[in-house]
Amino acid sequence: MSLIDSLNAAVDALTGAFGDAQQALFEGVVQPLLFHAGLGSFISDGFDATGWLLVGLLQITAMLLLIAPLQRWRPDEAPAATPQARAERRRAVRVDVLYTLIHRLGLFRVALFFAVDPLFNALFGWLAVHGVDGWHLDQWIAPWWPGVSDTQLAGFLVYLLVFDLLNYGLHRAQHQFNWWWALHAVHHSQRHVTMWSDSRNHLLDSLIVDAVFVLAARVIGVAPGQFVALIALSQLVENLAHANLRLSFGWLGERLLVGPAFHRRHHAAGLGHESHGKGTLGGCNFAVLFPLWDWLLGTADFRHDNGPCGIRDQWPDEGARDYGGGFWAQQRLGLLRLWGRA
């Protein structure tokens, strides 16, 4: 048995264990709740939602058990000097925890199900009726792996690269267009970036990005289970990259995988999301998983002299712009910026 076949067998075992856990959670918790709420017609969709719920629970568990101790061990941000500053930091981080729970425990996915999925189902149903089917990328690359009986892992890795390149392009666009930056600024307005900050996004911004990924997955033929795994893996690496952690992967490691040092440069006020001078959109270090894209496309910056996180115009001597202290204030001000009223 080749190494790839062995890895495929391991992936199959993990997939089977996840499926068993999903079935148990669905039958023990989600299905009874759906029937109790009179939503029995959504049983099939409820089972899919249970998969996202389980992934979110596993992600949060990994964050608490693995990343949180690292943050306490070597925090990048200096300890708060006063009780007032410590209280302000705790309040800011609590808002990011709320964002994480909304996104990782399926609440945002439920909103997507009602708002976006019907449109996509109608679109792809219409295309299927007219003889247009999605392109199955994993089948197209299968001849590249002679002697491998199961190309599931190889296909997953290719999909991972494709999704990461798409993520890079979307992220760079968020910093390139004024209307999109008005929304994405919610993410960068956090001055106390931690492992919880990855999910801190304007809901409209998240809706746009998630819709693009769902559309791309349909177009290139990503299976539902693979899609969940791709998103879950990317998000967990993003949690680590946002961690308040003074850690470098070294010269080579930082060029292979996005880590805290590389991504903190992206969040540095006046450095990571500005270019060609003060207030100019652009920036550096947009990659989510692989710095390769920044390296190839000229947006990589591996220096570590970052300074504080945030947006330059939050500081009193730069205008003291208000980006909101709580969830609803941040959502409201994001829309007002989008309309040019804040």
Legacy VTK file of the C-alpha trace (Angstrom):
# vtk DataFile Version 3.0
C-alpha trace
ASCII
DATASET POLYDATA
POINTS 342 float
0.000 0.000 0.000
1.413 3.407 -0.995
1.734 6.343 1.384
-1.188 8.124 -0.294
-3.363 5.026 0.029
-2.437 4.835 3.722
-3.364 8.486 4.203
-6.617 7.909 2.344
-7.396 5.043 4.726
-6.746 7.327 7.704
-8.987 10.013 6.210
-11.727 7.414 5.689
-11.437 6.369 9.343
-11.714 9.984 10.545
-14.624 10.596 8.188
-16.403 7.530 9.539
-15.870 8.615 13.152
-17.152 12.102 12.351
-20.210 10.637 10.615
-21.015 8.476 13.637
-20.716 11.470 15.963
-22.878 13.591 13.650
-25.560 10.889 13.578
-25.533 10.575 17.380
-25.764 14.347 17.898
-28.545 14.629 15.353
-30.639 11.794 16.759
-30.031 12.743 20.378
-30.420 16.523 20.208
-31.204 18.176 16.884
-33.959 15.888 15.577
-36.042 16.018 18.784
-35.732 19.819 18.819
-36.895 20.065 15.203
-39.964 17.920 15.882
-40.728 19.839 19.070
-40.582 23.124 17.093
-42.813 21.759 14.328
-39.990 21.762 11.776
-40.082 18.112 10.828
-39.960 18.996 7.139
-36.394 20.236 7.627
-35.029 16.908 8.881
-32.582 16.474 5.984
-31.326 20.046 6.246
-31.122 19.662 10.013
-28.781 16.717 9.589
-26.473 18.832 7.389
-26.615 21.662 9.928
-25.626 19.185 12.631
-22.387 18.584 10.726
-21.541 22.293 10.884
-22.491 22.388 14.566
-20.204 19.458 15.321
-17.335 21.033 13.374
-17.799 24.274 15.302
-17.768 22.460 18.648
-14.574 20.643 17.666
-12.962 23.899 16.517
-13.818 25.721 19.738
-12.539 22.770 21.766
-9.236 22.855 19.864
-8.983 26.626 20.391
-9.510 26.322 24.137
-7.233 23.323 24.637
-4.413 24.139 22.212
-4.323 27.790 21.156
-5.470 29.487 24.379
-2.574 28.030 26.443
-0.128 29.259 23.799
-1.576 32.769 24.068
-1.063 32.722 27.826
2.459 31.348 27.390
3.829 33.976 24.995
1.384 36.838 24.368
2.417 39.231 21.623
0.449 42.140 23.043
1.905 43.665 26.196
-0.151 43.177 29.380
-2.595 45.974 30.161
-1.077 48.477 32.562
-4.215 49.489 34.468
-7.431 47.814 35.670
-9.380 50.050 33.303
-7.288 48.915 30.347
-7.707 45.261 31.342
-11.472 45.707 31.563
-11.554 47.401 28.153
-9.568 44.527 26.644
-11.902 41.914 28.153
-14.946 43.728 26.737
-13.370 43.878 23.271
-12.486 40.184 23.277
-15.956 39.176 24.538
-17.465 40.704 21.398
-15.168 38.520 19.278
-16.248 35.463 21.264
-19.853 36.312 20.341
-18.900 36.536 16.646
-17.195 33.147 16.921
-20.219 31.487 18.501
-22.545 32.940 15.853
-20.374 31.719 12.988
-19.040 28.437 14.329
-22.175 27.022 15.969
-24.256 27.236 12.818
-26.385 30.322 13.433
-24.952 32.136 10.430
-25.224 28.954 8.340
-28.928 28.767 9.159
-29.335 32.335 7.902
-27.479 31.401 4.716
-29.748 28.390 4.265
-32.857 30.560 4.157
-31.351 33.564 2.344
-28.944 32.143 -0.250
-29.357 28.399 -0.733
-32.768 28.631 -2.442
-31.281 31.006 -5.024
-28.335 28.716 -5.726
-30.578 25.655 -5.883
-32.805 27.399 -8.411
-29.802 28.541 -10.478
-28.085 25.148 -10.630
-31.386 23.373 -11.149
-32.081 25.574 -14.154
-28.575 24.935 -15.505
-28.968 21.165 -15.060
-32.245 21.217 -16.959
-30.438 22.938 -19.823
-27.621 20.380 -19.827
-25.000 22.446 -17.978
-23.307 20.540 -15.175
-20.504 21.484 -12.803
-16.871 20.698 -13.588
-15.519 17.933 -11.329
-11.947 18.997 -10.700
-11.038 15.889 -8.685
-11.954 13.651 -11.623
-9.978 15.835 -14.007
-6.778 15.464 -11.950
-7.218 11.722 -11.281
-4.847 10.708 -14.157
-2.076 12.672 -12.407
-1.955 10.041 -9.636
-1.112 6.711 -11.357
-1.150 3.696 -9.075
-3.292 5.372 -6.441
-6.520 3.457 -5.894
-8.343 6.336 -4.187
-7.658 9.958 -5.165
-9.839 11.416 -2.399
-6.894 12.901 -0.483
-5.206 14.173 -3.640
-8.438 15.843 -4.698
-8.842 17.377 -1.257
-5.356 18.906 -1.399
-6.013 20.392 -4.833
-9.328 21.818 -3.663
-7.510 23.258 -0.638
-5.070 25.095 -2.907
-7.864 26.370 -5.142
-9.922 27.597 -2.194
-6.894 29.253 -0.616
-6.098 31.126 -3.819
-9.742 32.231 -3.999
-9.526 33.311 -0.353
-6.428 35.363 -1.148
-8.198 37.086 -4.039
-11.289 37.887 -1.998
-9.237 39.137 0.937
-7.182 41.382 -1.280
-10.371 42.750 -2.839
-11.705 43.559 0.636
-8.708 45.878 1.019
-8.861 47.267 -2.508
-12.392 48.623 -2.932
-13.733 51.377 -0.704
-17.218 49.878 -0.397
-15.865 46.478 0.648
-13.315 47.978 3.035
-16.190 49.837 4.722
-17.490 46.424 5.784
-14.177 44.622 6.276
-12.985 47.406 8.584
-15.102 45.750 11.299
-12.527 42.956 11.320
-9.527 45.289 11.475
-10.948 47.655 14.057
-10.141 45.135 16.799
-7.076 46.483 18.595
-6.738 43.378 20.773
-6.440 40.622 18.170
-6.757 37.107 19.598
-7.692 33.621 18.453
-11.343 34.739 18.632
-10.883 37.582 16.118
-11.052 35.507 12.919
-14.868 35.450 12.939
-15.191 39.170 13.716
-16.713 40.282 10.409
-19.636 42.347 9.261
-22.489 39.956 8.504
-22.923 41.376 5.009
-19.204 40.869 4.388
-19.489 37.252 5.572
-22.558 36.736 3.392
-20.700 37.893 0.270
-17.619 35.758 0.961
-19.577 32.633 1.901
-21.814 32.962 -1.144
-18.756 33.113 -3.418
-17.303 29.980 -1.796
-20.568 28.069 -2.072
-20.814 29.053 -5.740
-17.179 28.062 -6.400
-17.678 24.715 -4.654
-20.692 23.980 -6.856
-18.841 24.974 -10.023
-15.751 22.794 -9.459
-17.653 19.865 -7.978
-16.619 19.850 -4.314
-18.581 17.208 -2.416
-20.540 18.467 0.638
-18.336 16.546 3.079
-15.174 17.876 1.451
-16.557 21.412 1.549
-17.135 21.203 5.302
-13.616 19.829 5.852
-12.013 22.511 3.659
-13.744 25.343 5.484
-13.117 23.806 8.921
-9.386 23.347 8.324
-8.980 26.853 6.932
-10.822 28.401 9.868
-8.761 26.576 12.469
-5.500 27.759 10.866
-6.968 31.270 10.801
-7.681 31.042 14.530
-4.014 30.225 15.118
-2.890 32.996 12.774
-4.938 35.558 14.726
-3.736 34.330 18.113
-2.183 36.832 20.489
0.987 34.791 20.267
4.595 35.876 19.825
5.609 32.997 17.615
7.502 32.758 14.361
7.663 29.599 12.274
11.177 30.514 11.160
12.393 31.654 7.740
11.166 28.556 5.913
8.078 27.843 8.014
6.707 31.365 7.554
6.880 30.848 3.805
4.997 27.551 3.983
2.126 28.321 6.375
0.522 31.516 7.615
1.299 31.953 11.300
0.762 34.580 14.026
3.849 36.633 13.170
3.030 36.814 9.456
-0.640 37.640 9.940
-0.095 40.121 12.761
1.760 42.254 10.227
-1.484 42.349 8.251
-3.338 43.718 11.303
-0.687 46.292 12.217
-2.122 49.810 12.266
-0.868 51.874 9.340
1.154 48.962 7.951
-0.795 45.837 7.134
-3.831 47.351 5.448
-2.451 50.526 3.936
-0.047 51.015 1.068
1.674 53.910 -0.689
1.122 56.235 2.241
-1.419 57.160 4.860
-5.027 56.140 4.270
-4.413 54.377 0.943
-6.153 51.029 0.548
-4.016 47.997 -0.148
-1.621 46.388 2.294
0.201 43.094 2.663
-0.029 39.473 3.865
-3.485 38.601 2.569
-2.975 34.831 2.440
-5.110 32.642 4.687
-3.194 29.339 4.642
-0.231 29.544 2.288
2.011 32.659 2.071
2.924 31.360 -1.393
0.258 33.604 -2.930
1.620 36.753 -1.255
5.126 35.720 -2.224
4.240 35.159 -5.886
2.026 38.229 -6.236
4.275 40.723 -4.460
2.272 41.371 -1.285
4.387 39.450 1.250
6.047 41.257 4.158
7.908 39.013 6.598
9.093 41.761 8.948
7.987 41.574 12.591
8.244 45.207 13.745
4.477 45.532 13.748
3.400 47.801 16.576
-0.225 47.920 17.758
-3.129 46.369 15.870
-6.097 48.332 14.591
-6.841 51.058 12.050
-4.816 54.261 12.051
-7.808 56.626 12.259
-9.008 55.045 15.518
-6.314 56.934 17.453
-7.188 60.400 18.861
-4.447 62.204 16.939
-5.715 60.675 13.670
-9.395 61.507 14.097
-10.672 59.022 16.718
-13.103 57.371 14.291
-15.719 55.223 15.999
-15.987 51.634 14.749
-18.335 50.492 17.513
-17.724 48.813 20.828
-20.416 46.137 20.622
-21.776 43.726 18.047
-24.789 45.737 16.926
-22.898 49.045 16.935
-20.232 47.520 14.693
-22.855 46.168 12.306
-24.700 49.494 12.174
-21.585 51.599 11.653
-20.391 49.234 8.936
-23.570 49.876 6.962
-23.303 53.619 7.564
-19.727 53.593 6.229
-20.947 51.641 3.226
-23.511 54.386 2.574
-20.935 57.116 3.211
-22.584 58.367 6.387
-19.988 57.439 9.012
LINES 1 343
342 0 1 2 3 4 5 6 7 8 9 10 11 12 13 14 15 16 17 18 19 20 21 22 23 24 25 26 27 28 29 30 31 32 33 34 35 36 37 38 39 40 41 42 43 44 45 46 47 48 49 50 51 52 53 54 55 56 57 58 59 60 61 62 63 64 65 66 67 68 69 70 71 72 73 74 75 76 77 78 79 80 81 82 83 84 85 86 87 88 89 90 91 92 93 94 95 96 97 98 99 100 101 102 103 104 105 106 107 108 109 110 111 112 113 114 115 116 117 118 119 120 121 122 123 124 125 126 127 128 129 130 131 132 133 134 135 136 137 138 139 140 141 142 143 144 145 146 147 148 149 150 151 152 153 154 155 156 157 158 159 160 161 162 163 164 165 166 167 168 169 170 171 172 173 174 175 176 177 178 179 180 181 182 183 184 185 186 187 188 189 190 191 192 193 194 195 196 197 198 199 200 201 202 203 204 205 206 207 208 209 210 211 212 213 214 215 216 217 218 219 220 221 222 223 224 225 226 227 228 229 230 231 232 233 234 235 236 237 238 239 240 241 242 243 244 245 246 247 248 249 250 251 252 253 254 255 256 257 258 259 260 261 262 263 264 265 266 267 268 269 270 271 272 273 274 275 276 277 278 279 280 281 282 283 284 285 286 287 288 289 290 291 292 293 294 295 296 297 298 299 300 301 302 303 304 305 306 307 308 309 310 311 312 313 314 315 316 317 318 319 320 321 322 323 324 325 326 327 328 329 330 331 332 333 334 335 336 337 338 339 340 341
